[in-house]
Amino acid sequence: MPTSHRLALGAPFTAMLSPKLEQAKTAAPIASAKFSVSAKQLAAMIDHTQLKPEADRKMVVQLCQEAAHYGFASVCVNPFNVPYCAELLKESVVAVCSVTGFPLGASCTRSKTAEARLGIQNGATEIDMVLNIGALKDKLYRFVRSDIADVARVCHEHGAILKVILETCLLTDEENVAACLLAQDARADLVKTSTGLNSAGATVQDVALMRAVVGKEMGVKAAGGIRNLQTALAMVAAGANRIGASSSVKIIEEMH
C-alpha cells in the first residue's frame, strides 16, 4: 500500500523551513546539570557499535558478549555480521541492528530496500539507513521522502524499526530541519545524527534541534564521538533516547 504523506512538498515546504527552524530553536531543550539516569537505564539506550571494516569474528563475539552482559539495546554491525550476531544473541533480549546505504547514503533506493530486507531476513530487527545527502541539498524533497519511505515500508512489513542517519555535520540547521520533517513524514521511527565516519559526530545542539522538530512522535539517536559518560548524558539530556557508541562499556563503567 502507498504511504499516506502529510507534508505538501515544493514551495510550501521550502517556505516553512525557516520559521520551523526558529520555532525549533526556541523550543529546543537545554541540558540540565540535574539530569540523572541509572546505569541500567542508560545501557538500555545504547546501540553497541562495531562498524569498522576490519571487524573480525573475535571482535564481533566480544561485541555481543558485552552487549548481553551490560544490557545494551542492540549491537549495530555491518550486514555481513548480522547472521552471526543473531545466532550469538538468540537467547538474549539484545537486538541486532544492521545498516543500509552506509556510510554515504548515495545508493539507489532499490539497493537500500534490498539491503534492508536481507538484513531483516538474516536476523536484524533494526535498520540504520543513511539518507541521500546530496539529494537533500539539491532540495529533491520528494525523492528524499520516497527513499526513506520505501525502506521504512520494508522494515515495518517485517516488524523492524528504521533509524535515518542525517549526517548532521554536513547539513545546515535548515537542512537538518528538512531532513527530520521528511523522515517523520516517511514514517521512519528515529532520526540519527551521524555515521561516526565523517568530519564530526553528534553535538548537543543538533540533538536538541532534532528533538524539537520531531517532538515526542519519533526517537532521536545521537551517534559519533560519544566516548565518555559526560557526553552520553549530555546527549540524553538534550533529547536523545538512543545513543550509538563503540565506547559503550567505558561509558557504563564510569557510572560504577
BELVENFEN-V167860 format. One record per pair of residues at least 24 apart in sequence whose C-alpha atoms are under 10 Angstrom apart, sorted by the first residue. I is the first residue (numbers start at 0). J is the second residue. If there is no record, write none. Layout:
i=<I | I>
j=<J | J>
This chain:
i=<0 | 1 | 1 | 1 | 2 | 2 | 2 | 2 | 2 | 2 | 2 | 2 | 3 | 3 | 3 | 3 | 4 | 4 | 4 | 4 | 4 | 4 | 4 | 4 | 5 | 5 | 5 | 5 | 6 | 6 | 6 | 6 | 6 | 6 | 7 | 8 | 8 | 8 | 8 | 8 | 9 | 9 | 9 | 9 | 12 | 12 | 12 | 12 | 13 | 13 | 13 | 13 | 15 | 16 | 16 | 16 | 16 | 16 | 16 | 16 | 17 | 17 | 17 | 17 | 17 | 18 | 19 | 19 | 19 | 19 | 19 | 19 | 20 | 20 | 20 | 20 | 20 | 20 | 20 | 20 | 20 | 20 | 21 | 21 | 21 | 22 | 22 | 22 | 23 | 23 | 23 | 23 | 23 | 23 | 23 | 23 | 23 | 24 | 24 | 24 | 24 | 24 | 24 | 24 | 25 | 25 | 26 | 26 | 26 | 26 | 26 | 26 | 27 | 27 | 27 | 27 | 27 | 27 | 27 | 27 | 27 | 27 | 27 | 27 | 28 | 28 | 28 | 28 | 28 | 28 | 28 | 28 | 28 | 28 | 29 | 29 | 29 | 29 | 29 | 29 | 29 | 30 | 30 | 30 | 30 | 30 | 30 | 30 | 30 | 30 | 30 | 31 | 31 | 31 | 31 | 32 | 32 | 32 | 33 | 34 | 34 | 34 | 34 | 34 | 35 | 35 | 35 | 36 | 36 | 36 | 36 | 37 | 37 | 38 | 38 | 38 | 38 | 38 | 38 | 38 | 38 | 39 | 39 | 39 | 39 | 39 | 40 | 40 | 40 | 41 | 41 | 41 | 41 | 41 | 41 | 41 | 41 | 41 | 41 | 41 | 41 | 41 | 41 | 42 | 42 | 42 | 42 | 42 | 42 | 42 | 42 | 42 | 42 | 42 | 42 | 43 | 43 | 43 | 43 | 43 | 43 | 43 | 43 | 43 | 44 | 44 | 44 | 44 | 44 | 44 | 44 | 44 | 44 | 44 | 44 | 45 | 45 | 45 | 45 | 45 | 45 | 45 | 45 | 45 | 45 | 45 | 45 | 45 | 45 | 45 | 45 | 45 | 45 | 45 | 45 | 45 | 46 | 46 | 46 | 46 | 46 | 46 | 46 | 46 | 46 | 46 | 46 | 46 | 46 | 46 | 46 | 46 | 46 | 46 | 47 | 47 | 47 | 47 | 47 | 47 | 47 | 47 | 47 | 47 | 47 | 47 | 47 | 47 | 47 | 47 | 48 | 48 | 48 | 48 | 48 | 48 | 48 | 48 | 48 | 48 | 48 | 48 | 48 | 49 | 49 | 49 | 49 | 49 | 49 | 49 | 49 | 49 | 50 | 50 | 50 | 50 | 50 | 50 | 50 | 50 | 50 | 50 | 50 | 50 | 50 | 50 | 51 | 51 | 51 | 52 | 54 | 55 | 56 | 56 | 56 | 59 | 59 | 59 | 60 | 60 | 60 | 62 | 62 | 62 | 63 | 63 | 63 | 63 | 63 | 64 | 65 | 65 | 66 | 66 | 66 | 66 | 66 | 66 | 67 | 67 | 67 | 67 | 68 | 68 | 69 | 69 | 69 | 69 | 69 | 71 | 71 | 71 | 72 | 72 | 72 | 72 | 73 | 73 | 73 | 73 | 73 | 74 | 74 | 74 | 74 | 74 | 75 | 75 | 75 | 75 | 75 | 75 | 75 | 76 | 76 | 76 | 77 | 77 | 78 | 78 | 78 | 78 | 78 | 78 | 78 | 78 | 79 | 79 | 80 | 80 | 81 | 81 | 81 | 81 | 81 | 81 | 81 | 82 | 82 | 82 | 82 | 82 | 82 | 83 | 83 | 84 | 84 | 84 | 85 | 85 | 85 | 85 | 86 | 86 | 88 | 89 | 94 | 94 | 94 | 94 | 95 | 95 | 95 | 95 | 95 | 95 | 95 | 96 | 96 | 96 | 96 | 96 | 96 | 96 | 96 | 96 | 96 | 97 | 97 | 97 | 97 | 97 | 97 | 97 | 97 | 97 | 98 | 98 | 98 | 98 | 98 | 98 | 98 | 98 | 98 | 98 | 98 | 99 | 99 | 99 | 99 | 99 | 99 | 99 | 100 | 100 | 100 | 100 | 100 | 100 | 101 | 101 | 101 | 101 | 101 | 101 | 101 | 102 | 102 | 102 | 102 | 102 | 102 | 102 | 102 | 102 | 102 | 103 | 103 | 103 | 103 | 103 | 103 | 103 | 103 | 103 | 103 | 103 | 104 | 104 | 104 | 104 | 104 | 104 | 104 | 104 | 104 | 104 | 104 | 104 | 105 | 105 | 105 | 105 | 105 | 105 | 106 | 106 | 106 | 107 | 107 | 108 | 108 | 108 | 108 | 108 | 108 | 108 | 108 | 109 | 109 | 109 | 110 | 111 | 111 | 111 | 111 | 111 | 112 | 112 | 112 | 112 | 112 | 112 | 112 | 112 | 112 | 113 | 113 | 114 | 115 | 115 | 115 | 115 | 115 | 115 | 116 | 116 | 116 | 116 | 116 | 116 | 118 | 119 | 119 | 119 | 119 | 119 | 120 | 122 | 123 | 123 | 123 | 123 | 124 | 124 | 124 | 124 | 124 | 124 | 124 | 125 | 125 | 125 | 125 | 125 | 125 | 125 | 125 | 126 | 126 | 126 | 126 | 126 | 126 | 126 | 126 | 127 | 127 | 127 | 127 | 127 | 127 | 127 | 127 | 127 | 128 | 128 | 128 | 128 | 128 | 128 | 128 | 128 | 129 | 129 | 129 | 129 | 129 | 129 | 129 | 129 | 129 | 129 | 130 | 130 | 130 | 130 | 130 | 130 | 130 | 131 | 131 | 131 | 131 | 132 | 132 | 132 | 132 | 132 | 132 | 132 | 132 | 133 | 135 | 135 | 135 | 135 | 135 | 135 | 135 | 136 | 136 | 136 | 136 | 136 | 136 | 138 | 138 | 140 | 140 | 140 | 141 | 142 | 143 | 143 | 143 | 143 | 144 | 144 | 144 | 144 | 144 | 144 | 144 | 144 | 144 | 145 | 145 | 145 | 145 | 146 | 146 | 147 | 147 | 147 | 147 | 147 | 147 | 147 | 148 | 148 | 148 | 148 | 148 | 148 | 148 | 149 | 149 | 149 | 150 | 150 | 150 | 151 | 151 | 151 | 151 | 151 | 152 | 152 | 152 | 154 | 155 | 155 | 155 | 159 | 160 | 160 | 160 | 160 | 161 | 161 | 161 | 161 | 161 | 162 | 162 | 162 | 162 | 162 | 162 | 162 | 162 | 162 | 162 | 163 | 163 | 163 | 163 | 163 | 163 | 163 | 163 | 163 | 164 | 164 | 164 | 164 | 164 | 164 | 164 | 164 | 164 | 165 | 165 | 165 | 165 | 165 | 166 | 166 | 166 | 166 | 166 | 166 | 166 | 166 | 166 | 166 | 166 | 166 | 166 | 167 | 167 | 167 | 167 | 167 | 167 | 167 | 167 | 167 | 167 | 167 | 167 | 168 | 168 | 168 | 168 | 168 | 168 | 168 | 168 | 168 | 169 | 169 | 169 | 169 | 172 | 172 | 172 | 172 | 175 | 175 | 175 | 175 | 176 | 176 | 176 | 176 | 176 | 176 | 177 | 178 | 178 | 179 | 179 | 179 | 179 | 179 | 179 | 179 | 179 | 180 | 180 | 180 | 182 | 182 | 183 | 183 | 183 | 183 | 183 | 184 | 186 | 187 | 187 | 188 | 188 | 188 | 188 | 189 | 189 | 189 | 189 | 189 | 189 | 189 | 189 | 189 | 190 | 190 | 190 | 190 | 190 | 190 | 190 | 191 | 191 | 191 | 191 | 191 | 191 | 191 | 191 | 191 | 191 | 192 | 192 | 192 | 192 | 192 | 192 | 192 | 192 | 193 | 193 | 193 | 193 | 193 | 193 | 194 | 194 | 194 | 194 | 195 | 195 | 195 | 195 | 195 | 195 | 195 | 195 | 196 | 196 | 197 | 198 | 199 | 199 | 200 | 200 | 201 | 201 | 201 | 201 | 201 | 202 | 202 | 202 | 202 | 203 | 203 | 203 | 203 | 203 | 203 | 203 | 203 | 203 | 204 | 204 | 205 | 205 | 205 | 206 | 206 | 206 | 206 | 206 | 206 | 206 | 207 | 207 | 207 | 207 | 207 | 207 | 208 | 208 | 209 | 209 | 209 | 210 | 210 | 210 | 210 | 211 | 211 | 214 | 225 | 226 | 227 | 227 | 227 | 228 | 228 | 228 | 229>
j=<152 | 148 | 149 | 152 | 145 | 148 | 149 | 151 | 152 | 184 | 185 | 186 | 148 | 184 | 185 | 186 | 144 | 145 | 148 | 181 | 183 | 184 | 185 | 186 | 181 | 183 | 184 | 185 | 144 | 180 | 181 | 183 | 184 | 185 | 141 | 139 | 140 | 141 | 144 | 181 | 138 | 139 | 140 | 141 | 140 | 177 | 180 | 181 | 138 | 140 | 173 | 177 | 177 | 172 | 173 | 174 | 175 | 176 | 177 | 180 | 172 | 173 | 174 | 176 | 177 | 173 | 173 | 176 | 177 | 180 | 211 | 212 | 172 | 173 | 174 | 175 | 176 | 177 | 208 | 209 | 211 | 212 | 172 | 173 | 208 | 208 | 211 | 212 | 176 | 207 | 208 | 209 | 210 | 211 | 212 | 213 | 214 | 172 | 204 | 207 | 208 | 209 | 211 | 212 | 208 | 211 | 207 | 208 | 210 | 211 | 212 | 214 | 204 | 205 | 206 | 207 | 208 | 209 | 210 | 211 | 212 | 214 | 237 | 238 | 203 | 204 | 206 | 207 | 208 | 210 | 211 | 236 | 237 | 238 | 203 | 204 | 207 | 233 | 236 | 237 | 238 | 203 | 204 | 207 | 232 | 233 | 234 | 235 | 236 | 237 | 238 | 232 | 233 | 236 | 237 | 232 | 233 | 236 | 236 | 232 | 233 | 235 | 236 | 237 | 232 | 235 | 236 | 232 | 235 | 236 | 254 | 251 | 254 | 69 | 70 | 250 | 251 | 252 | 253 | 254 | 255 | 69 | 70 | 71 | 251 | 254 | 70 | 71 | 72 | 70 | 71 | 72 | 228 | 231 | 232 | 235 | 240 | 241 | 242 | 247 | 250 | 251 | 254 | 66 | 69 | 70 | 71 | 72 | 73 | 241 | 242 | 247 | 248 | 250 | 251 | 69 | 70 | 71 | 72 | 73 | 93 | 240 | 241 | 242 | 70 | 71 | 72 | 73 | 220 | 235 | 239 | 240 | 241 | 242 | 243 | 69 | 70 | 71 | 72 | 73 | 74 | 75 | 220 | 221 | 222 | 231 | 240 | 241 | 242 | 243 | 244 | 245 | 247 | 248 | 250 | 251 | 71 | 72 | 73 | 74 | 75 | 76 | 93 | 94 | 95 | 96 | 220 | 222 | 241 | 242 | 243 | 244 | 245 | 247 | 71 | 72 | 73 | 74 | 75 | 76 | 93 | 95 | 96 | 242 | 243 | 244 | 245 | 246 | 247 | 248 | 73 | 74 | 75 | 76 | 77 | 96 | 222 | 242 | 243 | 244 | 245 | 246 | 247 | 74 | 75 | 76 | 77 | 80 | 243 | 244 | 245 | 246 | 74 | 75 | 76 | 77 | 78 | 80 | 97 | 98 | 101 | 102 | 194 | 195 | 196 | 245 | 76 | 77 | 196 | 77 | 80 | 80 | 80 | 83 | 84 | 83 | 84 | 87 | 84 | 87 | 88 | 245 | 247 | 248 | 87 | 88 | 91 | 93 | 95 | 88 | 247 | 248 | 91 | 92 | 93 | 94 | 247 | 248 | 91 | 92 | 93 | 94 | 93 | 248 | 93 | 247 | 248 | 251 | 252 | 247 | 248 | 251 | 96 | 241 | 242 | 243 | 97 | 123 | 124 | 125 | 243 | 123 | 125 | 243 | 244 | 245 | 123 | 125 | 126 | 127 | 243 | 244 | 245 | 123 | 126 | 127 | 101 | 118 | 114 | 115 | 117 | 118 | 119 | 121 | 123 | 126 | 118 | 121 | 118 | 121 | 117 | 118 | 119 | 120 | 121 | 122 | 123 | 118 | 119 | 120 | 121 | 122 | 123 | 121 | 122 | 121 | 122 | 123 | 121 | 122 | 123 | 124 | 121 | 122 | 122 | 122 | 122 | 123 | 124 | 125 | 119 | 121 | 122 | 123 | 124 | 125 | 126 | 122 | 123 | 124 | 125 | 126 | 127 | 159 | 160 | 161 | 162 | 121 | 122 | 123 | 124 | 125 | 126 | 127 | 128 | 161 | 123 | 125 | 126 | 127 | 128 | 129 | 161 | 162 | 163 | 164 | 194 | 126 | 127 | 128 | 129 | 130 | 150 | 163 | 127 | 128 | 129 | 130 | 131 | 164 | 127 | 128 | 129 | 130 | 164 | 194 | 196 | 128 | 129 | 130 | 164 | 166 | 193 | 194 | 195 | 196 | 197 | 128 | 129 | 130 | 131 | 132 | 133 | 164 | 166 | 194 | 196 | 197 | 128 | 129 | 130 | 131 | 132 | 133 | 134 | 163 | 164 | 165 | 166 | 194 | 129 | 130 | 131 | 132 | 133 | 134 | 130 | 131 | 146 | 131 | 146 | 142 | 143 | 145 | 146 | 147 | 148 | 149 | 150 | 146 | 149 | 150 | 150 | 146 | 147 | 149 | 150 | 153 | 146 | 147 | 148 | 149 | 150 | 151 | 152 | 153 | 154 | 150 | 153 | 150 | 150 | 151 | 153 | 154 | 159 | 161 | 150 | 153 | 154 | 156 | 157 | 159 | 154 | 153 | 154 | 157 | 158 | 159 | 157 | 159 | 154 | 158 | 159 | 160 | 154 | 155 | 157 | 158 | 159 | 160 | 161 | 154 | 155 | 158 | 159 | 160 | 161 | 162 | 188 | 150 | 151 | 154 | 159 | 160 | 161 | 162 | 163 | 160 | 161 | 162 | 163 | 164 | 189 | 190 | 191 | 194 | 161 | 162 | 163 | 164 | 165 | 190 | 191 | 194 | 162 | 163 | 164 | 165 | 166 | 190 | 191 | 192 | 193 | 194 | 162 | 163 | 164 | 165 | 166 | 178 | 182 | 164 | 165 | 166 | 178 | 164 | 165 | 166 | 167 | 169 | 170 | 174 | 178 | 169 | 165 | 170 | 174 | 175 | 177 | 178 | 181 | 169 | 170 | 171 | 174 | 177 | 178 | 174 | 177 | 177 | 178 | 181 | 181 | 181 | 178 | 181 | 182 | 185 | 178 | 180 | 181 | 182 | 183 | 184 | 185 | 186 | 187 | 181 | 182 | 184 | 185 | 182 | 185 | 181 | 182 | 183 | 184 | 185 | 186 | 187 | 181 | 182 | 183 | 184 | 185 | 186 | 187 | 185 | 186 | 187 | 185 | 186 | 187 | 182 | 185 | 186 | 187 | 188 | 185 | 186 | 187 | 187 | 186 | 187 | 188 | 188 | 186 | 187 | 188 | 189 | 186 | 187 | 188 | 189 | 190 | 187 | 188 | 189 | 190 | 191 | 192 | 217 | 218 | 219 | 220 | 187 | 188 | 189 | 190 | 191 | 192 | 193 | 219 | 220 | 189 | 190 | 191 | 192 | 193 | 194 | 220 | 221 | 222 | 190 | 191 | 192 | 193 | 194 | 191 | 192 | 193 | 194 | 195 | 196 | 197 | 198 | 199 | 200 | 201 | 222 | 223 | 191 | 192 | 193 | 194 | 197 | 199 | 200 | 201 | 202 | 205 | 206 | 209 | 192 | 193 | 197 | 198 | 199 | 200 | 201 | 202 | 205 | 193 | 197 | 198 | 199 | 204 | 205 | 208 | 209 | 205 | 208 | 209 | 212 | 205 | 208 | 209 | 211 | 212 | 213 | 212 | 209 | 212 | 208 | 209 | 210 | 211 | 212 | 213 | 217 | 219 | 209 | 212 | 213 | 213 | 217 | 212 | 213 | 216 | 217 | 218 | 213 | 217 | 217 | 218 | 216 | 217 | 218 | 219 | 213 | 216 | 217 | 218 | 219 | 220 | 239 | 240 | 241 | 217 | 218 | 219 | 220 | 221 | 239 | 241 | 218 | 219 | 220 | 221 | 222 | 223 | 239 | 241 | 242 | 243 | 219 | 220 | 221 | 222 | 223 | 239 | 242 | 243 | 220 | 221 | 222 | 223 | 224 | 243 | 221 | 222 | 223 | 243 | 221 | 222 | 223 | 224 | 225 | 243 | 244 | 245 | 223 | 224 | 223 | 223 | 223 | 224 | 224 | 225 | 225 | 230 | 234 | 242 | 243 | 230 | 233 | 234 | 237 | 230 | 231 | 233 | 234 | 235 | 236 | 237 | 238 | 239 | 234 | 237 | 234 | 237 | 238 | 233 | 234 | 235 | 236 | 237 | 238 | 239 | 234 | 235 | 236 | 237 | 238 | 239 | 237 | 238 | 237 | 238 | 239 | 237 | 238 | 239 | 240 | 237 | 238 | 238 | 250 | 250 | 251 | 252 | 253 | 252 | 253 | 254 | 253>
